[in-house]
Amino acid sequence: MTTNHFLVDYRMQNQLTQHDLASQIGINSAVLSRLERNIGNRTVRRILIWCETNKINPSDIFPPEASA
């Protein structure tokens, strides 16, 4: 699952608006909209803050890559 799908799924499952989730992450809703559409700036810091706030393991968003 890509990050943008994870964000949309999480938001829908928790009945949050883009504005609600954006406030939790510390960004504005326009930035969240771009993240959900997989465009714009996606910083690790924002995602980690959001994971910490929601007690989500970052590896659920970015699963470890299989070793070659």
Number of C-alpha atoms within 10 A of each C-alpha: 9 12 17 19 15 15 20 20 13 13 16 12 9 10 11 13 13 20 15 14 21 19 14 14 21 13 13 15 17 13 16 25 18 14 19 20 14 14 12 13 10 16 9 10 10 13 16 17 16 19 17 13 11 11 10 13 12 16 9 13 18 12 11 9 6 5 4 3
